[in-house]
Amino acid sequence: MTSIALREAFHREFMTFFERAERTRRWNVFDDIPWDRLDEVPARDELALAAETFCGIEMFLPDYLQAHLSLLAGDYGQAWFSANWGYEEAKHALALREYLLRSGRRTETQMREFGDAVTARHWEPPYRTPRQMVVYSALQELTTFVSYREQRELARRAHDPVLAEVYRLIGRDEMAHCRFYQRILGLHLDEDRTGTLKDLAHVVRTFRMPAHELLPDREDRESVRTTGFGNGAFITEVLLPSLGALGLTRHDLYSAAATVPAAR
Amino acid sequence: MTPTDIPHVLHRAYQQVTQRDPGTLHRDTDIRALGVDSVQLLEIIVIAETELGLRVPDAALGGVETIGDLYDMLGRAAPQARTPLPAPAPAPAQGQAPAQGQAPAAARTAR
């Protein structure tokens, strides 16, 4: 059980996150995406497949939320963050879905069939403790940010102003989520540095992005999902910046890792 | 440890991380072909840095594709900065104190 002091600190972090979100980061699917520029959207199959793939990953939201909330009984700050996070992630899926439909890249029938295929599967959380899930979420949100940043650049180069803006808005949210989880992780480090470093090392060793293996036509989607993640990019774009944000080095991580058995 | 120790240290680090024997490590071997993912590669590099007393800059870590790249990167790495011991402190009773950020040998090998 998380200590009262730590739960109160989580609550303060949530309020900081929420205030910033309310004051500076809110957007809506109907007014803040340049739908009036749909006639400029190019007929590029790879962009549509990428948008559909990321929409599909976001559609496991009920499973993601259930996993987080089931671990957070009595932890007001993190539970309410999860509720807010769920609202924002729902918007991401809706924005991508609306893009595919309004641009004519997918029909209602295609999206319904895709949604049915996605929701026929279930995502299971990869870790069973709240702290390990915080580590996982911090890495996953930053990885997702990098993915959307790459997709935004591809859309921009293809002269698709609508999709580029969708990705910009989503990416900004993902970075805010990442920062929240990093702050929570920092609090965990302050309370139990050794245990938190062990969890960090374990999750880094076993980290996999969520749900992509559950999507239909997985092989076709793999190259679009991993765009921007060449050899070593997870290290240089995600892991090292995450450690830096926590005031850690890779040597701190593996000093802890050496005390626990290799997980694979 | 000297630069000539790099192949031996990497061989041992590979075994420690993957629990497998890589056989002979040729310079042109693709590291991914050895079944090493990027996180395992980072762990191998950290172990090698610690064993060799070197420090590779973060910016160099993304460009490693082959065993030769790894040898060259470690060959170019600067020695690890060591934190001087406080003058009045007595010498440790057993062996030398590890540098800051360096795991004790027992911790490194206890798996």
Interface residues (C-beta under 8 A of the other chain):
Chain A: V204 R205 F207 N231 G232 A233 F234 I235 T236 L239 L240 T249 R250 H251 D252 L253 Y254 S255 A257 A258 T259 P261 A262
Chain B: V17 Q19 R32 S38 V39 Q40 L41 L42 E43 V46 I47 E49 T50 D58 L61 G62 G63 V64 E65 G101 Q102 A103 A107 R108 T109 A110 R111
